[in-house]
Structures are given as structure tokens and as C-alpha cells.
Amino acid sequence: MTHDNETGDHYVPPPAPPIKVKDPVRGIAIACVLLGPLLFVFFGVIIQWWHPVVSGLCALLFVGGFITLFVRAAPTNKKDEDGWDDGAVV
């Protein structure tokens, strides 16, 4: 069986872009969003130990992480230097 490409030429992809370092603030915010409800369930349902400070801390972790993620995900109005845009606006 022969191949269509008899000359031996093949596609060589361009080098991959460098891997971006993850943002530690985003990781902490995601951990807070997940840890708040988990601690609330752990202390409230599993251990059945209700304390206003623990409940407030769990709520503060969740709300603080959510607000941090929401604010950091807001789009910026900065245009790229090459003039490329996000496409058509409907």
C-alpha cells in the first residue's frame, strides 16, 4: 500500500506557546468557594456542631471567593495592539 504523499514531506506544526503560570489568587478563590460549603456541611451535618462563628466563616469564605472570581472575570476594555477584536457584535 502506498501513501498519497510520496515525497516524504509532512506537516510540521509550529512550536507550542509557553505554558502560562496559574494565578494563585484564582486558585485561592476557587478553594474558598469549594471549602466554604464543604466546611458548613461537615460541621453542621456530619458533626452536628452549630456555632455562629463557624457558620459566618463558612459564609464569608464562599461569598468572598465568589466575589473575587466574579470581579477578576470581568472583561477588560483594553484593545490588543494588533487591532484584533472579538468578532461581530449582534
C-alpha positions as CSV (number, residue, x, y, z in Angstrom):
1,M,0.0,0.0,0.0
2,T,1.4,3.4,-0.9
3,H,0.7,6.8,0.7
4,D,-0.6,9.8,-1.2
5,N,2.5,11.7,-0.1
6,E,5.3,10.0,-1.9
7,T,7.8,12.9,-1.5
8,G,8.1,12.4,2.3
9,D,7.0,15.9,3.1
10,H,4.7,16.2,6.1
11,Y,3.1,18.9,8.2
12,V,5.3,20.2,11.0
13,P,3.2,22.2,13.5
14,P,4.6,25.4,14.9
15,P,6.2,25.3,18.3
16,A,3.7,25.3,21.2
17,P,3.2,28.5,23.1
18,P,4.7,28.6,26.6
19,I,2.5,27.3,29.4
20,K,1.1,30.1,31.5
21,V,1.7,30.1,35.2
22,K,-1.6,29.8,37.0
23,D,-2.8,32.7,39.0
24,P,-2.5,32.0,42.8
25,V,-5.4,34.4,43.6
26,R,-7.7,32.5,41.4
27,G,-6.7,29.2,43.0
28,I,-7.3,30.5,46.5
29,A,-10.7,32.0,45.4
30,I,-11.8,28.6,43.9
31,A,-10.7,26.9,47.1
32,C,-12.7,29.3,49.2
33,V,-15.8,28.8,47.0
34,L,-15.5,25.0,47.4
35,L,-14.3,24.9,51.0
36,G,-17.0,27.2,52.5
37,P,-20.0,24.9,51.7
38,L,-17.9,21.8,52.5
39,L,-17.0,23.0,55.9
40,F,-20.6,24.1,56.5
41,V,-21.8,20.6,55.7
42,F,-19.0,19.0,57.7
43,F,-19.6,20.9,60.8
44,G,-23.4,21.2,60.5
45,V,-24.5,17.8,59.2
46,I,-21.7,15.3,60.0
47,I,-20.5,16.6,63.4
48,Q,-23.8,18.4,64.2
49,W,-21.9,21.2,65.9
50,W,-23.5,24.6,65.1
51,H,-21.7,27.7,66.1
52,P,-22.3,31.2,64.7
53,V,-18.6,31.9,64.2
54,V,-18.1,28.8,62.1
55,S,-21.2,29.4,60.1
56,G,-20.2,33.0,59.5
57,L,-16.7,31.9,58.5
58,C,-18.1,29.4,56.0
59,A,-20.4,32.0,54.5
60,L,-17.6,34.6,54.4
61,L,-15.3,32.1,52.6
62,F,-17.9,31.3,50.0
63,V,-19.1,34.9,49.3
64,G,-15.5,36.2,49.3
65,G,-14.3,33.6,46.9
66,F,-17.3,34.1,44.6
67,I,-16.9,37.9,44.6
68,T,-13.2,37.5,43.9
69,L,-13.8,35.2,40.9
70,F,-16.6,37.4,39.6
71,V,-14.5,40.6,39.7
72,R,-11.5,39.0,38.2
73,A,-13.5,37.5,35.4
74,A,-14.9,40.9,34.3
75,P,-13.9,41.7,30.7
76,T,-11.5,44.5,30.2
77,N,-11.9,47.2,27.6
78,K,-8.3,47.1,26.6
79,K,-7.8,46.5,22.8
80,D,-5.0,44.3,21.6
81,E,-2.1,46.1,19.9
82,D,-2.7,44.3,16.6
83,G,-6.2,45.6,16.3
84,W,-7.9,42.2,16.5
85,D,-11.3,42.2,18.1
86,D,-13.7,39.6,19.4
87,G,-15.8,39.4,16.3
88,A,-19.2,40.8,15.3
89,V,-21.5,42.4,17.8
90,V,-25.1,41.4,17.5
